[in-house]
Amino acid sequence: MTYTPSPVILERYASVLVNFALGGGRGVQPGEVVRVVAPESAKALYVELNKAVWRAGGHVIGGYQPDDDEAFNLSRDFYELASDAQLDRFPASYMRGLVDEMDHQVSVIAESDPHALDKVDPAKIMRRGKSMRQLLDWRGEKENAGAFSWTLGLYGTPAMAREADMSEEEYWEQIVHACFLDAEDPLERWREVGQRLDRTREQLDALEIERLHVEGEDADLWIGLGEHRRWLGGRGRNIPSFEIFTSPDWRATEGWIYCNQPLYRYGNLVKGVRLTFAGGRVTEASAEENERVLTEMVATEGADRIGEFSLTDRRLSRITRFMAHTLYDENVGGAFGNTHIAVGRAYQDAYDGDPSELTPEQWAELGFNDSTVHTDVVSTTDRTVTATLRGGGERVIYRDGEFQLT
């Protein structure tokens, strides 16, 4: 029998996602419109999310989706049957209306089969992603104007628990603990985390870092932060989220990095990712398993450049085990926290001014990467991160899985 969390846990979970994560911590306000997206595996949480929005005085646009499983797999069926015209089709009027209508979106990840697209040509998946580029741009414009927010949450399924070599109960224990759902007031706990992350962000911004050197037994990577950058974290975009991150100047990336955590992407499992950068671009990309997916992804426009650099302090994260999903694995604590980069699309709110004022040409001049892809690759090995400061000198900012800022 499939495990279902208690009604109390589900109600708390929905409250965190709706009343804290959306709106950058302020939650949904009366009259606002929320698109709620979830697959049928997460029906119990989907119901609670709708109820939480209604309790807050908001309106729901439903996005309830069928599971992909052994009996029915619409995602795979589409890629097997679609013509080029169908792969490239973008329903512009519908998508424009949807973006205009919604103020927030909460999406639930609940995979009934993490390998649903294993046999699909990755080039088709990338092509479909490219066709949806306009939707990303429209959402980004609205977000930059302060009129749209989003968040992601995870709902444990039997298949996801098996992938992480856990029982469903064990898997859900990680979710409950990581999201403070075992607390009487999870929202208050998240506000406390947000305040701690804010202090770290402010300390990093005050250093005025020019570039970073990431060193370890499996990394020797230089990252240039670029002009007009700020660090981000603690805004509720993902639940849970304990990371501090920024979007560097992609042109100043040199060296190599290996990521010991598996990557689940496009319905495929990719293991042992190693990336080498020269002149800001990926010059070598290899994987120990499913390299074809990595190769096709990096070949996508803009996906051979860095879009994010992130660090998680092990003292803050409550995630202690591999969860077989990037949402959790990029926030894991453990012995050494985690270091990760993302190739592809940058976060424009890492700009230290008003992002709505910049033109595409100005984004390019600042070295903010642009792509239809944003893929995180994560490592939990011991890394030392040293900052070269604009005013001269160097300072270790991260070592032994902890920020070194006091």
Contacts in CASP RR format, 6 or more apart in sequence:
PFRMAT RR
TARGET T0000
AUTHOR 0000-0000-0000
METHOD contacts of the structure
MODEL  1
MTYTPSPVILERYASVLVNFALGGGRGVQPGEVVRVVAPESAKALYVELN
KAVWRAGGHVIGGYQPDDDEAFNLSRDFYELASDAQLDRFPASYMRGLVD
EMDHQVSVIAESDPHALDKVDPAKIMRRGKSMRQLLDWRGEKENAGAFSW
TLGLYGTPAMAREADMSEEEYWEQIVHACFLDAEDPLERWREVGQRLDRT
REQLDALEIERLHVEGEDADLWIGLGEHRRWLGGRGRNIPSFEIFTSPDW
RATEGWIYCNQPLYRYGNLVKGVRLTFAGGRVTEASAEENERVLTEMVAT
EGADRIGEFSLTDRRLSRITRFMAHTLYDENVGGAFGNTHIAVGRAYQDA
YDGDPSELTPEQWAELGFNDSTVHTDVVSTTDRTVTATLRGGGERVIYRD
GEFQLT
2 157 0 8 1.000
2 158 0 8 1.000
2 168 0 8 1.000
3 158 0 8 1.000
3 168 0 8 1.000
3 169 0 8 1.000
3 172 0 8 1.000
4 44 0 8 1.000
5 13 0 8 1.000
5 44 0 8 1.000
5 172 0 8 1.000
5 176 0 8 1.000
9 176 0 8 1.000
9 181 0 8 1.000
10 44 0 8 1.000
10 45 0 8 1.000
10 48 0 8 1.000
11 48 0 8 1.000
11 51 0 8 1.000
11 52 0 8 1.000
12 181 0 8 1.000
12 186 0 8 1.000
13 45 0 8 1.000
13 48 0 8 1.000
13 175 0 8 1.000
13 179 0 8 1.000
13 181 0 8 1.000
14 45 0 8 1.000
14 48 0 8 1.000
14 49 0 8 1.000
14 51 0 8 1.000
14 52 0 8 1.000
15 52 0 8 1.000
15 186 0 8 1.000
15 187 0 8 1.000
16 179 0 8 1.000
16 180 0 8 1.000
16 181 0 8 1.000
16 186 0 8 1.000
16 187 0 8 1.000
16 190 0 8 1.000
16 239 0 8 1.000
17 49 0 8 1.000
17 52 0 8 1.000
17 106 0 8 1.000
17 151 0 8 1.000
17 153 0 8 1.000
17 239 0 8 1.000
18 27 0 8 1.000
18 28 0 8 1.000
18 34 0 8 1.000
18 49 0 8 1.000
18 52 0 8 1.000
18 53 0 8 1.000
18 56 0 8 1.000
18 106 0 8 1.000
19 27 0 8 1.000
19 28 0 8 1.000
19 52 0 8 1.000
19 56 0 8 1.000
19 187 0 8 1.000
20 27 0 8 1.000
20 186 0 8 1.000
20 187 0 8 1.000
20 190 0 8 1.000
20 191 0 8 1.000
20 236 0 8 1.000
20 239 0 8 1.000
21 27 0 8 1.000
21 106 0 8 1.000
21 151 0 8 1.000
21 236 0 8 1.000
21 237 0 8 1.000
21 238 0 8 1.000
21 239 0 8 1.000
22 28 0 8 1.000
22 34 0 8 1.000
22 104 0 8 1.000
22 106 0 8 1.000
22 149 0 8 1.000
22 150 0 8 1.000
22 151 0 8 1.000
22 236 0 8 1.000
23 104 0 8 1.000
23 149 0 8 1.000
24 149 0 8 1.000
24 235 0 8 1.000
24 236 0 8 1.000
24 237 0 8 1.000
25 191 0 8 1.000
25 235 0 8 1.000
25 236 0 8 1.000
27 56 0 8 1.000
28 34 0 8 1.000
28 52 0 8 1.000
28 53 0 8 1.000
28 56 0 8 1.000
28 57 0 8 1.000
28 58 0 8 1.000
28 103 0 8 1.000
28 104 0 8 1.000
29 56 0 8 1.000
29 57 0 8 1.000
29 58 0 8 1.000
30 56 0 8 1.000
30 57 0 8 1.000
30 58 0 8 1.000
31 57 0 8 1.000
31 58 0 8 1.000
31 59 0 8 1.000
32 57 0 8 1.000
32 58 0 8 1.000
32 59 0 8 1.000
32 103 0 8 1.000
32 104 0 8 1.000
33 58 0 8 1.000
33 59 0 8 1.000
33 60 0 8 1.000
33 61 0 8 1.000
33 101 0 8 1.000
33 102 0 8 1.000
33 103 0 8 1.000
33 104 0 8 1.000
34 53 0 8 1.000
34 58 0 8 1.000
34 59 0 8 1.000
34 60 0 8 1.000
34 61 0 8 1.000
34 102 0 8 1.000
34 103 0 8 1.000
34 104 0 8 1.000
34 105 0 8 1.000
34 106 0 8 1.000
35 60 0 8 1.000
35 61 0 8 1.000
35 62 0 8 1.000
35 63 0 8 1.000
35 98 0 8 1.000
35 102 0 8 1.000
35 104 0 8 1.000
35 105 0 8 1.000
35 106 0 8 1.000
36 46 0 8 1.000
36 49 0 8 1.000
36 50 0 8 1.000
36 53 0 8 1.000
36 60 0 8 1.000
36 61 0 8 1.000
36 62 0 8 1.000
36 63 0 8 1.000
36 105 0 8 1.000
36 106 0 8 1.000
37 62 0 8 1.000
37 63 0 8 1.000
37 65 0 8 1.000
37 105 0 8 1.000
37 106 0 8 1.000
37 107 0 8 1.000
37 108 0 8 1.000
38 45 0 8 1.000
38 46 0 8 1.000
38 49 0 8 1.000
38 63 0 8 1.000
38 64 0 8 1.000
38 65 0 8 1.000
38 107 0 8 1.000
38 108 0 8 1.000
38 110 0 8 1.000
38 155 0 8 1.000
39 64 0 8 1.000
39 65 0 8 1.000
39 66 0 8 1.000
39 67 0 8 1.000
39 108 0 8 1.000
39 110 0 8 1.000
39 111 0 8 1.000
39 112 0 8 1.000
40 64 0 8 1.000
40 65 0 8 1.000
40 66 0 8 1.000
40 67 0 8 1.000
41 67 0 8 1.000
41 110 0 8 1.000
41 111 0 8 1.000
41 112 0 8 1.000
41 155 0 8 1.000
41 156 0 8 1.000
41 157 0 8 1.000
42 108 0 8 1.000
42 110 0 8 1.000
42 155 0 8 1.000
42 156 0 8 1.000
42 157 0 8 1.000
43 64 0 8 1.000
45 108 0 8 1.000
45 110 0 8 1.000
45 155 0 8 1.000
46 64 0 8 1.000
46 108 0 8 1.000
49 106 0 8 1.000
49 108 0 8 1.000
50 60 0 8 1.000
50 62 0 8 1.000
53 59 0 8 1.000
53 60 0 8 1.000
54 60 0 8 1.000
61 98 0 8 1.000
61 101 0 8 1.000
61 102 0 8 1.000
66 72 0 8 1.000
66 74 0 8 1.000
67 112 0 8 1.000
67 113 0 8 1.000
68 74 0 8 1.000
68 75 0 8 1.000
68 76 0 8 1.000
68 111 0 8 1.000
68 112 0 8 1.000
68 113 0 8 1.000
68 116 0 8 1.000
69 112 0 8 1.000
69 113 0 8 1.000
69 116 0 8 1.000
70 113 0 8 1.000
73 113 0 8 1.000
73 116 0 8 1.000
75 116 0 8 1.000
75 117 0 8 1.000
76 116 0 8 1.000
76 117 0 8 1.000
76 119 0 8 1.000
76 120 0 8 1.000
78 86 0 8 1.000
79 117 0 8 1.000
79 120 0 8 1.000
79 121 0 8 1.000
79 124 0 8 1.000
79 125 0 8 1.000
79 128 0 8 1.000
80 120 0 8 1.000
82 124 0 8 1.000
82 128 0 8 1.000
87 124 0 8 1.000
87 127 0 8 1.000
87 128 0 8 1.000
87 131 0 8 1.000
88 127 0 8 1.000
88 131 0 8 1.000
89 131 0 8 1.000
90 131 0 8 1.000
90 132 0 8 1.000
90 134 0 8 1.000
90 135 0 8 1.000
92 134 0 8 1.000
95 134 0 8 1.000
95 135 0 8 1.000
95 138 0 8 1.000
96 138 0 8 1.000
99 135 0 8 1.000
99 138 0 8 1.000
99 139 0 8 1.000
99 142 0 8 1.000
99 148 0 8 1.000
102 148 0 8 1.000
103 147 0 8 1.000
103 148 0 8 1.000
103 149 0 8 1.000
104 148 0 8 1.000
104 149 0 8 1.000
104 150 0 8 1.000
104 151 0 8 1.000
105 148 0 8 1.000
105 149 0 8 1.000
105 150 0 8 1.000
105 151 0 8 1.000
106 150 0 8 1.000
106 151 0 8 1.000
106 152 0 8 1.000
106 153 0 8 1.000
107 150 0 8 1.000
107 151 0 8 1.000
107 152 0 8 1.000
107 153 0 8 1.000
108 152 0 8 1.000
108 153 0 8 1.000
108 154 0 8 1.000
108 155 0 8 1.000
109 152 0 8 1.000
109 153 0 8 1.000
109 154 0 8 1.000
109 155 0 8 1.000
109 325 0 8 1.000
109 327 0 8 1.000
110 154 0 8 1.000
110 155 0 8 1.000
110 156 0 8 1.000
110 157 0 8 1.000
110 160 0 8 1.000
111 157 0 8 1.000
111 159 0 8 1.000
111 160 0 8 1.000
111 325 0 8 1.000
112 157 0 8 1.000
112 159 0 8 1.000
113 159 0 8 1.000
114 159 0 8 1.000
114 160 0 8 1.000
114 163 0 8 1.000
114 264 0 8 1.000
114 267 0 8 1.000
114 269 0 8 1.000
114 324 0 8 1.000
115 267 0 8 1.000
115 268 0 8 1.000
115 269 0 8 1.000
116 267 0 8 1.000
117 125 0 8 1.000
117 266 0 8 1.000
117 267 0 8 1.000
117 268 0 8 1.000
118 267 0 8 1.000
118 268 0 8 1.000
120 266 0 8 1.000
120 267 0 8 1.000
122 266 0 8 1.000
122 268 0 8 1.000
122 292 0 8 1.000
122 293 0 8 1.000
122 296 0 8 1.000
122 297 0 8 1.000
123 296 0 8 1.000
125 266 0 8 1.000
125 296 0 8 1.000
126 296 0 8 1.000
126 297 0 8 1.000
126 299 0 8 1.000
126 300 0 8 1.000
126 372 0 8 1.000
126 373 0 8 1.000
129 372 0 8 1.000
130 300 0 8 1.000
130 301 0 8 1.000
130 372 0 8 1.000
132 372 0 8 1.000
133 372 0 8 1.000
136 345 0 8 1.000
136 372 0 8 1.000
139 148 0 8 1.000
139 150 0 8 1.000
140 148 0 8 1.000
140 348 0 8 1.000
141 356 0 8 1.000
142 148 0 8 1.000
143 149 0 8 1.000
143 150 0 8 1.000
143 349 0 8 1.000
144 348 0 8 1.000
144 349 0 8 1.000
144 354 0 8 1.000
144 355 0 8 1.000
144 356 0 8 1.000
145 356 0 8 1.000
146 356 0 8 1.000
149 237 0 8 1.000
150 237 0 8 1.000
151 236 0 8 1.000
151 237 0 8 1.000
151 238 0 8 1.000
151 239 0 8 1.000
152 237 0 8 1.000
152 238 0 8 1.000
152 239 0 8 1.000
152 327 0 8 1.000
153 238 0 8 1.000
153 239 0 8 1.000
153 327 0 8 1.000
154 160 0 8 1.000
154 175 0 8 1.000
154 323 0 8 1.000
154 325 0 8 1.000
154 327 0 8 1.000
154 328 0 8 1.000
156 168 0 8 1.000
156 171 0 8 1.000
156 172 0 8 1.000
156 175 0 8 1.000
157 168 0 8 1.000
158 168 0 8 1.000
160 171 0 8 1.000
160 323 0 8 1.000
160 324 0 8 1.000
160 325 0 8 1.000
161 167 0 8 1.000
161 168 0 8 1.000
161 170 0 8 1.000
161 171 0 8 1.000
163 264 0 8 1.000
163 324 0 8 1.000
164 171 0 8 1.000
164 321 0 8 1.000
164 322 0 8 1.000
164 323 0 8 1.000
164 324 0 8 1.000
165 322 0 8 1.000
166 174 0 8 1.000
166 321 0 8 1.000
171 323 0 8 1.000
174 319 0 8 1.000
174 320 0 8 1.000
174 321 0 8 1.000
174 323 0 8 1.000
174 328 0 8 1.000
175 181 0 8 1.000
176 182 0 8 1.000
177 318 0 8 1.000
177 320 0 8 1.000
178 240 0 8 1.000
178 317 0 8 1.000
178 318 0 8 1.000
178 319 0 8 1.000
178 328 0 8 1.000
178 331 0 8 1.000
179 186 0 8 1.000
179 239 0 8 1.000
179 240 0 8 1.000
180 186 0 8 1.000
180 189 0 8 1.000
180 190 0 8 1.000
180 318 0 8 1.000
183 189 0 8 1.000
190 236 0 8 1.000
190 239 0 8 1.000
193 234 0 8 1.000
193 242 0 8 1.000
193 316 0 8 1.000
194 233 0 8 1.000
194 234 0 8 1.000
196 316 0 8 1.000
197 233 0 8 1.000
197 234 0 8 1.000
197 242 0 8 1.000
197 244 0 8 1.000
197 316 0 8 1.000
198 234 0 8 1.000
200 231 0 8 1.000
200 244 0 8 1.000
200 313 0 8 1.000
200 403 0 8 1.000
200 405 0 8 1.000
201 230 0 8 1.000
201 231 0 8 1.000
201 232 0 8 1.000
201 233 0 8 1.000
201 244 0 8 1.000
203 403 0 8 1.000
203 405 0 8 1.000
203 406 0 8 1.000
204 231 0 8 1.000
204 244 0 8 1.000
204 397 0 8 1.000
204 405 0 8 1.000
205 230 0 8 1.000
205 231 0 8 1.000
205 352 0 8 1.000
207 387 0 8 1.000
207 389 0 8 1.000
207 395 0 8 1.000
207 397 0 8 1.000
208 389 0 8 1.000
208 390 0 8 1.000
208 391 0 8 1.000
209 225 0 8 1.000
209 387 0 8 1.000
209 388 0 8 1.000
209 389 0 8 1.000
209 390 0 8 1.000
209 397 0 8 1.000
210 224 0 8 1.000
210 225 0 8 1.000
210 226 0 8 1.000
210 387 0 8 1.000
210 388 0 8 1.000
210 389 0 8 1.000
210 390 0 8 1.000
211 222 0 8 1.000
211 223 0 8 1.000
211 224 0 8 1.000
211 225 0 8 1.000
211 252 0 8 1.000
211 387 0 8 1.000
211 388 0 8 1.000
212 222 0 8 1.000
212 223 0 8 1.000
212 224 0 8 1.000
212 225 0 8 1.000
212 248 0 8 1.000
212 309 0 8 1.000
212 385 0 8 1.000
212 386 0 8 1.000
212 387 0 8 1.000
212 388 0 8 1.000
212 397 0 8 1.000
213 221 0 8 1.000
213 222 0 8 1.000
213 223 0 8 1.000
213 385 0 8 1.000
213 386 0 8 1.000
213 388 0 8 1.000
214 220 0 8 1.000
214 221 0 8 1.000
214 222 0 8 1.000
214 223 0 8 1.000
214 257 0 8 1.000
214 339 0 8 1.000
214 383 0 8 1.000
214 384 0 8 1.000
214 385 0 8 1.000
215 383 0 8 1.000
215 384 0 8 1.000
215 385 0 8 1.000
215 386 0 8 1.000
216 381 0 8 1.000
216 382 0 8 1.000
216 383 0 8 1.000
216 384 0 8 1.000
217 381 0 8 1.000
217 382 0 8 1.000
218 257 0 8 1.000
218 258 0 8 1.000
218 260 0 8 1.000
218 379 0 8 1.000
218 381 0 8 1.000
219 256 0 8 1.000
219 257 0 8 1.000
219 258 0 8 1.000
219 339 0 8 1.000
219 379 0 8 1.000
219 381 0 8 1.000
219 383 0 8 1.000
220 255 0 8 1.000
220 256 0 8 1.000
220 257 0 8 1.000
221 253 0 8 1.000
221 254 0 8 1.000
221 255 0 8 1.000
221 256 0 8 1.000
221 257 0 8 1.000
221 277 0 8 1.000
221 341 0 8 1.000
222 252 0 8 1.000
222 253 0 8 1.000
222 254 0 8 1.000
222 255 0 8 1.000
223 248 0 8 1.000
223 252 0 8 1.000
223 253 0 8 1.000
223 306 0 8 1.000
223 309 0 8 1.000
223 341 0 8 1.000
224 248 0 8 1.000
224 249 0 8 1.000
224 252 0 8 1.000
224 253 0 8 1.000
225 246 0 8 1.000
225 248 0 8 1.000
225 249 0 8 1.000
226 248 0 8 1.000
226 249 0 8 1.000
226 252 0 8 1.000
226 366 0 8 1.000
226 367 0 8 1.000
227 249 0 8 1.000
227 366 0 8 1.000
228 351 0 8 1.000
228 352 0 8 1.000
228 353 0 8 1.000
228 366 0 8 1.000
229 246 0 8 1.000
229 247 0 8 1.000
229 248 0 8 1.000
229 249 0 8 1.000
229 350 0 8 1.000
229 351 0 8 1.000
229 352 0 8 1.000
230 246 0 8 1.000
230 350 0 8 1.000
230 351 0 8 1.000
230 352 0 8 1.000
231 244 0 8 1.000
231 245 0 8 1.000
231 246 0 8 1.000
231 350 0 8 1.000
232 244 0 8 1.000
232 245 0 8 1.000
232 246 0 8 1.000
232 347 0 8 1.000
232 349 0 8 1.000
232 350 0 8 1.000
233 241 0 8 1.000
233 243 0 8 1.000
233 244 0 8 1.000
233 245 0 8 1.000
234 241 0 8 1.000
235 241 0 8 1.000
238 327 0 8 1.000
238 331 0 8 1.000
240 317 0 8 1.000
240 318 0 8 1.000
240 319 0 8 1.000
240 328 0 8 1.000
240 331 0 8 1.000
241 331 0 8 1.000
242 312 0 8 1.000
242 313 0 8 1.000
242 316 0 8 1.000
242 317 0 8 1.000
242 318 0 8 1.000
242 319 0 8 1.000
242 331 0 8 1.000
242 333 0 8 1.000
243 310 0 8 1.000
243 311 0 8 1.000
243 312 0 8 1.000
243 330 0 8 1.000
243 331 0 8 1.000
243 338 0 8 1.000
243 340 0 8 1.000
244 310 0 8 1.000
244 311 0 8 1.000
244 312 0 8 1.000
244 313 0 8 1.000
244 403 0 8 1.000
245 308 0 8 1.000
245 309 0 8 1.000
245 310 0 8 1.000
245 311 0 8 1.000
245 347 0 8 1.000
245 350 0 8 1.000
246 308 0 8 1.000
246 309 0 8 1.000
246 310 0 8 1.000
246 347 0 8 1.000
246 350 0 8 1.000
247 307 0 8 1.000
247 308 0 8 1.000
247 309 0 8 1.000
247 346 0 8 1.000
247 347 0 8 1.000
247 348 0 8 1.000
247 350 0 8 1.000
247 368 0 8 1.000
247 369 0 8 1.000
248 306 0 8 1.000
248 307 0 8 1.000
248 308 0 8 1.000
248 309 0 8 1.000
249 366 0 8 1.000
249 367 0 8 1.000
249 368 0 8 1.000
250 280 0 8 1.000
250 305 0 8 1.000
250 306 0 8 1.000
250 307 0 8 1.000
250 346 0 8 1.000
250 367 0 8 1.000
250 368 0 8 1.000
250 369 0 8 1.000
251 279 0 8 1.000
251 280 0 8 1.000
251 367 0 8 1.000
252 280 0 8 1.000
253 277 0 8 1.000
253 279 0 8 1.000
253 280 0 8 1.000
253 281 0 8 1.000
253 305 0 8 1.000
253 306 0 8 1.000
254 277 0 8 1.000
254 278 0 8 1.000
254 279 0 8 1.000
254 280 0 8 1.000
255 276 0 8 1.000
255 277 0 8 1.000
255 278 0 8 1.000
256 274 0 8 1.000
256 275 0 8 1.000
256 276 0 8 1.000
256 277 0 8 1.000
256 284 0 8 1.000
257 274 0 8 1.000
257 275 0 8 1.000
257 341 0 8 1.000
257 377 0 8 1.000
257 379 0 8 1.000
258 272 0 8 1.000
258 273 0 8 1.000
258 274 0 8 1.000
258 379 0 8 1.000
259 272 0 8 1.000
259 273 0 8 1.000
259 274 0 8 1.000
259 340 0 8 1.000
259 377 0 8 1.000
259 378 0 8 1.000
259 379 0 8 1.000
260 272 0 8 1.000
260 379 0 8 1.000
260 380 0 8 1.000
260 381 0 8 1.000
261 322 0 8 1.000
261 329 0 8 1.000
261 338 0 8 1.000
261 377 0 8 1.000
261 378 0 8 1.000
261 379 0 8 1.000
261 380 0 8 1.000
262 269 0 8 1.000
262 270 0 8 1.000
262 271 0 8 1.000
262 272 0 8 1.000
262 324 0 8 1.000
263 269 0 8 1.000
263 270 0 8 1.000
263 271 0 8 1.000
263 273 0 8 1.000
263 294 0 8 1.000
263 326 0 8 1.000
263 375 0 8 1.000
263 376 0 8 1.000
263 377 0 8 1.000
263 378 0 8 1.000
264 270 0 8 1.000
264 324 0 8 1.000
264 325 0 8 1.000
264 326 0 8 1.000
265 293 0 8 1.000
265 297 0 8 1.000
265 326 0 8 1.000
265 375 0 8 1.000
266 293 0 8 1.000
266 297 0 8 1.000
268 290 0 8 1.000
268 293 0 8 1.000
269 289 0 8 1.000
269 290 0 8 1.000
270 287 0 8 1.000
270 289 0 8 1.000
270 290 0 8 1.000
270 291 0 8 1.000
270 293 0 8 1.000
270 294 0 8 1.000
271 287 0 8 1.000
271 288 0 8 1.000
271 289 0 8 1.000
271 290 0 8 1.000
272 286 0 8 1.000
272 287 0 8 1.000
272 288 0 8 1.000
272 289 0 8 1.000
273 285 0 8 1.000
273 286 0 8 1.000
273 287 0 8 1.000
273 294 0 8 1.000
273 377 0 8 1.000
274 284 0 8 1.000
274 285 0 8 1.000
274 286 0 8 1.000
274 287 0 8 1.000
275 282 0 8 1.000
275 284 0 8 1.000
275 285 0 8 1.000
275 341 0 8 1.000
275 343 0 8 1.000
275 377 0 8 1.000
276 282 0 8 1.000
276 283 0 8 1.000
276 284 0 8 1.000
276 285 0 8 1.000
277 283 0 8 1.000
277 306 0 8 1.000
280 305 0 8 1.000
280 306 0 8 1.000
281 304 0 8 1.000
281 305 0 8 1.000
282 298 0 8 1.000
282 304 0 8 1.000
282 305 0 8 1.000
282 343 0 8 1.000
285 291 0 8 1.000
285 294 0 8 1.000
285 295 0 8 1.000
285 298 0 8 1.000
285 304 0 8 1.000
286 294 0 8 1.000
287 293 0 8 1.000
287 294 0 8 1.000
297 303 0 8 1.000
297 343 0 8 1.000
297 373 0 8 1.000
297 375 0 8 1.000
298 304 0 8 1.000
298 343 0 8 1.000
300 371 0 8 1.000
300 372 0 8 1.000
300 373 0 8 1.000
301 371 0 8 1.000
301 372 0 8 1.000
302 343 0 8 1.000
302 344 0 8 1.000
302 369 0 8 1.000
302 370 0 8 1.000
302 371 0 8 1.000
302 373 0 8 1.000
303 343 0 8 1.000
303 344 0 8 1.000
303 371 0 8 1.000
303 372 0 8 1.000
303 373 0 8 1.000
303 375 0 8 1.000
304 343 0 8 1.000
305 343 0 8 1.000
305 344 0 8 1.000
305 369 0 8 1.000
305 371 0 8 1.000
306 341 0 8 1.000
306 342 0 8 1.000
306 343 0 8 1.000
306 344 0 8 1.000
306 369 0 8 1.000
307 341 0 8 1.000
307 342 0 8 1.000
307 343 0 8 1.000
307 344 0 8 1.000
307 345 0 8 1.000
307 346 0 8 1.000
307 347 0 8 1.000
307 368 0 8 1.000
307 369 0 8 1.000
307 374 0 8 1.000
308 340 0 8 1.000
308 341 0 8 1.000
308 342 0 8 1.000
308 346 0 8 1.000
308 347 0 8 1.000
308 374 0 8 1.000
308 376 0 8 1.000
309 340 0 8 1.000
309 341 0 8 1.000
310 330 0 8 1.000
310 339 0 8 1.000
310 340 0 8 1.000
310 341 0 8 1.000
310 342 0 8 1.000
310 376 0 8 1.000
311 337 0 8 1.000
311 338 0 8 1.000
311 339 0 8 1.000
311 385 0 8 1.000
311 398 0 8 1.000
311 403 0 8 1.000
312 330 0 8 1.000
312 331 0 8 1.000
312 332 0 8 1.000
312 333 0 8 1.000
312 337 0 8 1.000
312 338 0 8 1.000
312 339 0 8 1.000
312 401 0 8 1.000
313 333 0 8 1.000
313 337 0 8 1.000
313 401 0 8 1.000
313 402 0 8 1.000
313 403 0 8 1.000
314 333 0 8 1.000
314 334 0 8 1.000
314 335 0 8 1.000
314 336 0 8 1.000
314 337 0 8 1.000
314 401 0 8 1.000
314 402 0 8 1.000
315 402 0 8 1.000
316 333 0 8 1.000
317 331 0 8 1.000
317 332 0 8 1.000
317 333 0 8 1.000
317 334 0 8 1.000
317 337 0 8 1.000
319 328 0 8 1.000
319 331 0 8 1.000
319 332 0 8 1.000
319 333 0 8 1.000
319 334 0 8 1.000
320 332 0 8 1.000
320 333 0 8 1.000
320 334 0 8 1.000
321 332 0 8 1.000
322 329 0 8 1.000
322 332 0 8 1.000
323 329 0 8 1.000
323 332 0 8 1.000
326 376 0 8 1.000
326 378 0 8 1.000
329 338 0 8 1.000
329 378 0 8 1.000
330 338 0 8 1.000
330 340 0 8 1.000
330 376 0 8 1.000
330 378 0 8 1.000
331 338 0 8 1.000
332 338 0 8 1.000
332 378 0 8 1.000
332 380 0 8 1.000
333 380 0 8 1.000
333 401 0 8 1.000
334 380 0 8 1.000
335 380 0 8 1.000
335 382 0 8 1.000
335 401 0 8 1.000
336 380 0 8 1.000
336 381 0 8 1.000
336 382 0 8 1.000
336 383 0 8 1.000
336 400 0 8 1.000
336 401 0 8 1.000
337 380 0 8 1.000
337 401 0 8 1.000
337 402 0 8 1.000
338 378 0 8 1.000
338 379 0 8 1.000
338 380 0 8 1.000
339 378 0 8 1.000
339 379 0 8 1.000
339 381 0 8 1.000
339 383 0 8 1.000
339 385 0 8 1.000
339 398 0 8 1.000
340 376 0 8 1.000
340 377 0 8 1.000
340 378 0 8 1.000
340 379 0 8 1.000
341 376 0 8 1.000
341 377 0 8 1.000
342 374 0 8 1.000
342 375 0 8 1.000
342 376 0 8 1.000
342 377 0 8 1.000
343 373 0 8 1.000
343 374 0 8 1.000
343 375 0 8 1.000
343 377 0 8 1.000
344 369 0 8 1.000
344 371 0 8 1.000
344 373 0 8 1.000
344 374 0 8 1.000
344 375 0 8 1.000
345 369 0 8 1.000
345 370 0 8 1.000
345 371 0 8 1.000
345 372 0 8 1.000
345 373 0 8 1.000
345 374 0 8 1.000
346 367 0 8 1.000
346 368 0 8 1.000
346 369 0 8 1.000
346 370 0 8 1.000
348 355 0 8 1.000
348 358 0 8 1.000
348 363 0 8 1.000
348 368 0 8 1.000
349 355 0 8 1.000
350 368 0 8 1.000
351 358 0 8 1.000
351 366 0 8 1.000
351 368 0 8 1.000
358 366 0 8 1.000
360 370 0 8 1.000
363 370 0 8 1.000
364 370 0 8 1.000
382 400 0 8 1.000
382 401 0 8 1.000
383 398 0 8 1.000
383 401 0 8 1.000
384 396 0 8 1.000
384 398 0 8 1.000
384 399 0 8 1.000
385 396 0 8 1.000
385 397 0 8 1.000
385 398 0 8 1.000
385 399 0 8 1.000
386 394 0 8 1.000
386 395 0 8 1.000
386 396 0 8 1.000
386 397 0 8 1.000
387 394 0 8 1.000
387 395 0 8 1.000
387 396 0 8 1.000
387 397 0 8 1.000
388 394 0 8 1.000
389 395 0 8 1.000
395 404 0 8 1.000
396 404 0 8 1.000
397 403 0 8 1.000
397 404 0 8 1.000
397 405 0 8 1.000
398 404 0 8 1.000
END
